[in-house]
Amino acid sequence: MNDAGDLWNLLLLAFGLMLVLEGLLPFLSPPQWRALFAQAAKLTDGQLRFLGLTALVVGCAVLLIAFD
């Protein structure tokens, strides 16, 4: 397969893994997931942006380490 096909396969694999990980907490413990979601809803926009930025930086660091 060509490089573009390999990239799409890798992106689909990453997306599937993200969905599996995102689905674990609501599947295993719905009450804790609801409580976590309720707490997240109370955060300010700035706090949510900081969490999003932190997740982006950590994710990019993991990708850099994995593909180095």
Secondary structure, 3 states (H helix, E strand, C coil): CCHHHHHHHHHHHHHHHHHHHHHHHHHHCHHHHHHHHHHHHCCCHHHHHHHHHHHHHHHHHHHHHHCC
